[in-house]
Amino acid sequence: MKTFEKEFEVACRDGAIPGAVLVASNVDGTFKYEKAFQGQNLREGADSNYQLDSVLRYASLTKLVTSVAALQCVERGLLSLDDDVTKWLPEFKELKVLLECEEGKEPVFEDIKNPITLRHLLTHSSGLSYGTAEPLFQRYRSHTDTTSLAATSGTIHGAYFLPLIYQPGTVWHYGSSHDWAGKLISAATHLSLESYIQTHICQPLAITSMTFYLPSHPSLLRRNPQPSKRGKDGSMLKNALSGGTDDPSAPVYPFPDWPSRTYEEPFGGEGLASSIPDYHKLLHSLLLNDGKVLRPETVEMMFSPQLSPTAKEALNEAFHGPFAAMVAGRYPGHVQVDWGLGCMVTVEDEDKGDEGEGEREGRMGRGKGTAMWSGVANSFWWIDRVRGVCGVFGTQMLPSGDDRVGELLEGWEAEVYRLAAEAKG
């Protein structure tokens, strides 16, 4: 057994992780890795715990799928990257930038100076936020009595219709942009986001398990392992969205309350579920640039840096600081990053410059232009077109940015590069 596989087996056996599904491949078809690692079956009545065909909730892995759908609409002339989106989202005409919100005082706002565009939505530079982590917005939600809606509302408007935190285009700030991009797609195509994705992404790629409405598909729901959390005595060590754990050796417990909302419409930033092999089909298509879902020139644009200088500076400050601990995957501090049209992209080879924290000696790093992102339940994907590999790691465990998951993921990713290089000869 390969060393990294033994590490996964031990982690599952000891209850360090609930299980995982791993799929990776290379561009020329000489290498493919698929394996499920089984932990405890925590959902009574389920067909299995983690199997290759397990259906996992993506959380923010949804954003890539929504981005592809949006870019298809651009290709078809239904949307433009740089037009004002209020044509399709008229409620955005009401938005202002929140400047101040102090207890006992009315909030202070500023008018928007530039319209929000689809490019802003796909690059998290729209000024939209989730309104949960920022002290200013915590005070605003308290003032407007909407604190619980962020996690419980089944509609995008109910959960995320908030003032902006920054002027559009000026700062990278992670938030609800892709949820609104999904509504934009629906408005432009006169289809639900579910219907659009089924027709224009799932059918061309022979994806059969992808849906925004997992509870409505009993056969898929039975393949969904119980969500889990790491904690002590059944309590989360940190809030599910805060990132990291106080004690990576603490046990894993069932977490049936995730997700905490009942979806009444597709959330394009968080709502999809499917098997990991099905998700990999999209990654592999983009790696090959085979034209099945996007034109080759659109893929090139998708993986090209898009941020303004000030927005790029904000992104790198976030990922060279505490925000990096909140997301799954490895983000070496010496590597500069940017944002493409729907995903983070590296702007230099990882093996240039000083060795970053967590780097393994002799490890082949990601190439320049590698695209990647993660989900709150510690799933992660990447596409490295320079090295010619892509992969996706799926699990359902909170809190995000779990240290033990990160160690296992790093070891697997290193092995993917090694095995792909060997296969290529």
C-alpha positions in Angstrom: 0.0 0.0 0.0 1.3 3.5 -0.9 2.4 5.5 2.1 -0.3 8.2 1.7 -3.0 5.6 1.4 -1.9 4.0 4.7 -2.1 7.5 6.3 -5.7 7.8 5.0 -6.6 4.3 6.2 -5.2 5.0 9.7 -7.0 8.3 9.9 -10.3 6.7 9.0 -9.8 3.8 11.3 -8.9 6.0 14.2 -11.8 8.4 13.6 -9.6 11.3 12.7 -11.7 11.8 9.6 -15.1 10.4 8.7 -13.9 9.3 5.2 -13.0 10.7 1.9 -13.3 10.3 -1.9 -10.3 11.1 -4.1 -10.2 11.4 -7.9 -7.3 12.7 -10.0 -6.1 12.4 -13.6 -3.6 13.8 -16.1 -4.1 15.5 -19.4 -2.9 12.7 -21.7 -4.9 9.8 -20.1 -1.9 7.9 -18.9 -2.8 8.4 -15.2 -6.0 8.2 -13.2 -6.5 7.7 -9.5 -9.9 6.9 -7.9 -10.4 5.7 -4.3 -12.8 6.0 -1.4 -11.6 5.8 2.1 -14.2 4.6 4.6 -14.6 5.7 8.1 -17.7 5.3 10.3 -21.1 5.2 8.7 -22.9 7.9 10.7 -26.2 8.1 8.9 -28.7 5.4 9.8 -30.3 3.8 6.8 -27.7 4.9 4.3 -26.5 2.4 1.7 -22.9 3.0 2.6 -20.5 5.5 4.1 -17.8 6.9 1.7 -17.9 5.0 -1.6 -16.8 6.2 -5.0 -20.4 6.9 -5.9 -21.2 8.7 -2.6 -23.1 11.9 -3.2 -21.4 14.8 -1.3 -22.6 18.3 -0.8 -20.2 20.7 -2.5 -20.6 23.9 -0.5 -18.4 26.4 -2.3 -17.2 23.8 -4.9 -20.5 24.9 -6.4 -19.0 28.2 -7.5 -17.0 26.6 -10.3 -20.1 25.0 -11.9 -22.0 28.3 -11.7 -19.0 30.1 -13.2 -19.0 27.8 -16.2 -22.7 28.3 -16.6 -22.3 32.1 -16.5 -19.5 32.0 -19.1 -21.6 29.8 -21.4 -24.2 32.6 -21.2 -21.5 35.1 -22.2 -20.5 32.9 -25.2 -24.1 32.8 -26.3 -24.5 36.5 -26.1 -27.1 36.3 -23.3 -24.8 38.1 -20.8 -21.8 40.4 -20.9 -19.0 40.4 -18.4 -18.9 44.1 -18.1 -22.5 45.3 -18.3 -24.5 46.5 -15.3 -26.4 43.5 -13.9 -29.3 45.6 -12.7 -31.0 44.8 -16.0 -31.4 41.2 -14.7 -31.2 41.9 -10.9 -33.3 45.1 -10.4 -33.0 44.8 -6.6 -29.4 45.8 -7.0 -30.5 49.3 -7.8 -31.2 49.7 -4.1 -27.7 48.7 -2.9 -25.4 51.1 -1.2 -22.1 50.7 0.6 -22.3 50.4 4.3 -19.8 52.7 6.0 -20.8 52.7 9.7 -23.2 50.9 12.0 -22.9 51.8 15.6 -25.2 50.7 18.4 -28.0 53.2 19.0 -27.3 55.0 15.8 -28.7 54.7 12.2 -26.3 53.0 9.7 -24.3 55.3 7.4 -24.3 54.5 3.7 -22.5 55.7 0.6 -23.9 55.5 -3.0 -22.3 53.1 -5.4 -19.9 54.8 -7.7 -19.6 52.0 -10.3 -22.2 49.4 -11.3 -21.8 45.8 -10.4 -20.9 43.5 -13.4 -20.8 39.8 -13.9 -17.0 40.1 -13.9 -17.2 41.5 -10.4 -19.5 38.7 -9.3 -17.2 35.9 -10.7 -14.1 37.5 -9.1 -15.5 38.3 -5.6 -14.8 42.0 -6.3 -18.5 43.0 -6.3 -18.5 44.3 -2.7 -21.0 41.7 -1.7 -20.3 39.7 1.5 -21.9 36.9 3.5 -22.3 39.4 6.3 -21.4 37.0 9.0 -17.6 37.4 9.8 -17.2 41.1 9.5 -17.8 43.1 12.8 -19.4 45.9 10.8 -21.9 43.5 9.3 -22.5 41.6 12.5 -23.6 45.0 14.0 -25.7 45.7 10.9 -27.4 42.3 11.1 -28.1 42.8 14.8 -29.5 46.3 14.0 -31.8 44.9 11.3 -32.6 41.7 13.2 -31.4 39.5 10.4 -28.5 37.6 12.1 -30.1 34.1 11.8 -31.1 34.5 8.2 -27.6 34.1 6.9 -27.6 30.5 7.9 -31.3 29.6 7.8 -33.1 31.5 5.0 -33.9 29.3 2.0 -33.8 32.2 -0.4 -30.8 34.2 -1.7 -32.6 37.5 -1.0 -33.4 36.5 2.5 -29.9 35.2 3.3 -27.7 37.6 1.4 -29.5 40.8 0.3 -27.2 43.2 2.2 -25.4 46.5 1.6 -22.0 46.3 0.0 -18.9 46.2 2.1 -16.7 47.9 -0.6 -17.2 49.8 -3.8 -17.5 47.4 -6.7 -14.2 46.5 -8.4 -11.9 47.8 -5.7 -11.4 45.0 -3.2 -11.5 41.2 -3.3 -13.9 40.0 -0.6 -15.3 36.5 -0.3 -19.1 36.5 -0.2 -22.4 35.7 -1.9 -21.5 36.9 -5.4 -21.9 33.5 -7.0 -25.4 33.0 -5.5 -26.4 36.2 -7.2 -24.7 35.1 -10.4 -26.9 32.0 -10.4 -30.0 34.3 -10.2 -28.5 36.3 -13.1 -28.2 33.1 -15.2 -31.8 32.2 -14.4 -33.1 35.6 -15.4 -31.1 35.7 -18.6 -32.1 32.2 -19.7 -35.6 32.0 -18.3 -34.6 28.7 -16.7 -34.0 27.6 -13.2 -30.3 27.3 -12.5 -31.0 23.6 -11.8 -32.5 23.1 -15.3 -29.8 25.1 -17.0 -27.0 23.1 -15.4 -28.6 19.8 -16.1 -29.0 20.7 -19.8 -25.8 22.6 -20.6 -23.2 21.0 -18.2 -24.4 17.6 -16.9 -25.7 16.3 -20.3 -22.5 17.1 -22.3 -20.3 15.5 -19.6 -22.6 12.5 -18.8 -22.9 13.7 -15.2 -25.9 11.9 -13.6 -25.7 12.7 -9.9 -25.5 16.5 -9.8 -28.4 18.5 -8.2 -29.3 21.5 -6.1 -32.2 19.5 -4.6 -30.6 16.5 -2.9 -33.6 15.8 -0.6 -35.9 15.5 -3.6 -33.9 12.5 -4.9 -34.1 9.6 -2.5 -31.7 7.4 -4.5 -29.0 10.1 -4.3 -29.8 11.1 -0.7 -29.2 7.5 0.4 -25.7 7.8 -1.0 -25.0 11.0 1.0 -22.8 10.2 4.1 -23.7 11.9 7.4 -22.0 15.3 7.7 -19.5 15.3 10.6 -17.7 17.8 12.8 -14.6 17.6 14.9 -15.1 18.5 18.5 -15.0 17.6 22.2 -18.0 15.8 23.7 -20.0 16.5 20.6 -19.4 20.2 20.6 -17.6 22.1 17.8 -14.2 23.3 18.8 -14.7 26.4 16.8 -17.7 27.8 14.9 -18.2 25.8 11.7 -17.3 28.8 9.5 -14.3 30.1 11.6 -11.7 27.7 10.2 -9.3 25.3 11.8 -9.5 23.3 15.0 -8.1 23.8 18.5 -7.2 20.1 18.6 -6.7 18.2 15.4 -6.7 14.9 17.4 -10.1 15.5 18.8 -12.8 13.0 17.7 -15.3 13.3 14.9 -19.0 13.4 15.7 -22.2 13.4 13.6 -23.4 16.8 12.5 -26.9 16.3 11.1 -27.8 20.0 11.3 -25.5 20.8 8.3 -26.5 22.4 6.1 -28.7 24.5 8.3 -31.0 25.9 5.6 -33.7 24.3 3.6 -33.1 25.5 0.0 -36.1 27.0 -1.7 -34.1 27.9 -4.8 -30.6 27.0 -6.2 -27.8 28.8 -4.4 -25.1 29.1 -7.1 -22.4 29.6 -4.5 -23.0 26.7 -2.2 -26.0 24.5 -3.0 -24.9 21.6 -5.4 -24.3 18.0 -4.6 -23.0 15.1 -6.7 -20.5 12.2 -6.6 -16.8 13.2 -6.7 -16.2 11.2 -10.0 -19.0 13.3 -11.6 -17.4 16.5 -10.4 -14.1 15.4 -11.7 -15.6 15.1 -15.2 -16.0 18.9 -15.3 -12.4 19.4 -14.0 -11.0 17.0 -16.6 -12.9 18.7 -19.4 -11.5 22.0 -18.4 -8.0 20.5 -18.1 -8.3 19.0 -21.6 -9.9 22.2 -22.9 -12.0 19.9 -25.0 -14.8 22.4 -25.9 -17.5 20.2 -24.3 -18.7 22.9 -22.0 -16.7 26.0 -22.9 -14.8 27.2 -25.9 -11.0 27.0 -25.6 -10.6 30.8 -25.6 -13.1 31.1 -22.8 -11.2 28.6 -20.7 -8.0 30.6 -21.3 -9.9 33.7 -20.1 -11.4 31.9 -17.1 -7.9 30.9 -15.8 -6.4 34.3 -16.4 -5.9 37.0 -13.7 -8.8 39.4 -13.5 -8.4 41.5 -10.4 -7.6 45.2 -10.3 -4.3 46.0 -8.4 -6.1 47.0 -5.2 -8.3 43.9 -5.3 -5.3 41.6 -5.9 -3.5 43.2 -3.0 -6.5 42.5 -0.8 -6.7 38.8 -2.0 -3.0 38.2 -1.2 -3.3 39.9 2.2 -6.1 37.5 3.0 -4.3 34.4 1.9 -1.0 35.3 3.5 -3.0 35.9 6.8 -5.7 34.2 8.9 -8.1 33.6 6.0 -5.9 30.9 4.6 -6.6 28.8 7.7 -10.3 28.9 7.0 -10.2 27.0 3.7 -9.2 23.5 2.7 -6.0 23.0 0.7 -2.5 24.3 0.9 -1.6 28.0 0.0 2.1 28.6 0.3 2.8 32.0 1.6 5.5 32.8 -0.9 3.3 32.3 -4.0 1.3 35.3 -5.3 -2.3 34.5 -6.4 -5.0 36.3 -8.3 -8.6 35.4 -9.2 -9.9 34.2 -12.5 -13.5 34.1 -13.6 -14.7 31.8 -10.9 -11.6 30.5 -9.1 -8.3 31.4 -7.5 -5.2 31.2 -9.8 -1.5 31.2 -9.0 0.5 33.8 -10.9 3.9 32.0 -10.6 5.2 28.5 -10.2 5.2 27.2 -6.7 8.7 25.8 -6.8 10.1 29.3 -7.5 11.3 31.4 -4.5 11.7 30.3 -1.0 10.1 27.1 0.3 6.9 27.9 2.1 5.5 26.5 5.3 4.3 22.9 4.8 6.3 22.4 1.6 7.9 18.9 1.3 11.4 18.5 0.2 11.6 17.5 -3.5 7.9 18.0 -4.1 6.8 19.2 -7.5 4.7 22.4 -6.9 1.7 23.6 -8.8 2.5 25.4 -12.0 1.8 29.0 -12.9 -1.9 29.5 -13.6 -3.1 26.6 -11.5 -6.8 27.1 -10.7 -8.3 25.9 -7.4 -10.8 26.3 -4.7 -12.4 24.6 -1.7 -15.7 24.1 0.2 -16.5 24.7 3.8 -16.8 20.9 4.5 -13.1 20.5 3.7 -13.4 19.5 0.0 -10.9 20.9 -2.5 -10.2 20.9 -6.2 -7.4 22.0 -8.5 -6.5 22.1 -12.2 -2.8 22.5 -13.1 -2.6 23.0 -16.8 1.2 23.5 -16.7 1.8 20.1 -15.1 -1.2 18.6 -16.8 -3.1 17.3 -13.8 -6.4 17.9 -12.0 -7.9 16.4 -8.9 -10.7 16.7 -6.4 -10.8 15.7 -2.7 -14.2 15.2 -1.2 -15.4 14.8 2.4 -18.1 16.3 4.6 -16.5 17.4 7.8 -16.6 20.8 9.6 -15.1 23.1 10.7 -13.5 24.3 7.5 -9.7 24.3 7.1 -9.3 21.2 9.3 -5.6 20.7 10.1 -5.7 16.9 9.8 -7.6 17.0 6.5 -5.0 19.5 5.3 -2.1 17.2 6.1 -3.8 14.3 4.3 -4.7 16.4 1.3 -1.2 17.7 1.0 0.2 14.2 1.0 -2.2 13.0 -1.6 -1.6 16.0 -3.9 2.1 15.4 -3.8 1.6 11.8 -4.7 -0.7 12.7 -7.6 2.1 14.8 -9.1 4.6 12.0 -8.6 2.4 9.3 -10.1 1.3 11.5 -13.0 5.0 12.2 -13.8 5.9 8.6 -13.7 3.0 7.6 -15.9 4.0 10.2 -18.4 7.5 8.8 -18.5 
